[in-house]
């Protein structure tokens, strides 16, 4: 099954950014996606791709249809994620 899946990195200028945003909305919001939802998702995904340590992966099936995505931000010294984690950790502590 995995041999039929193409996995590739994506960034803010990816040709599939609209499809990535739609899949993101379908996953985390609802099936009734408003244009505003998708536009906000594109904006947020583009913002996140600019963070140091960002990793974006997209998965396509054998026909080229987007079937999955993964977004993560690796914690690096002094980046946004590390600062957020430290603030939240100190608040919980």
N, C-alpha and C positions, 0 to 999 in steps of 0.2 A: 504494500500500500504506500509506504513512504517513497518508493521509487517513482511514483506518479505525482509527487508533490514537489513543486519548485519553491525553494526558500531563498529569499533575497533581502538585502538591506533596503531601507527606504530613508529618505530625508525630506526636508521641507519642499523641495522642488520635484518630488517624484511624480511621474505621469499618472500614478494611481491614487494620488492624495484624496481626490473626491470619493473614490470607492473605499479607501481606507476609512475616511470619515463616516461614510454611510454604514459600514460594517461596525465601526465603533458605536455609533448611535443605536443600531439594531441590537447590539450586545448589552449596552448599559442603559438605554432609555426605553424605547418601545418600538413596535412595528410601525406605528403611525408617526413617522418622522416628519417634522416640519422643516421647511427650508431654513429657517432660523437655527434650528438644532444642528443641521448639517454644517451651516456656515460657522457656527460657534465651535463645532468639533474641528473643522479645518483650521480655524484660528488657533485653537489650543494645541492641536497636534504640531502645527508649525512652530508655535512658541516652545514646546517641549523639545523639538528636534534641535533647537539652538542651545540647549543646556549642555554643559560639559558632562561627558559620560553618558549621553543619550545613546540608546541602541534601539533601532526600530527594525523589525523583521516583518515581512509579508509572505504569505503562503498562497500559492496558486495551484489549482488542480491541472490535470493534463490538458484541459481545454482553455487554460489561461484565466479561469474565473478565480477571483479573490475568495479564499475560503478561511483565512485566518490571519491574525496579526498579533504581534507581541511588541510591547513598548516597555522599556525599562531605563532607569537612570542609575548608572553606576555611581556609587558614592565616592567622590574624589575630595581631597583636602580643599576646603574653602569654597566648594561649589554650593549651589542653591540647596540641593538635597541634604548635604551634610549639615548645613545651617538649620534647615527645617527639622531634621531629626534631633539635633542637639536641643533646639528650643522645646520641642515636644517631649523629649526625654526629661529635661529639667522641670517641665511643668508637671509631668506625671510623678516624678520622684518626690 
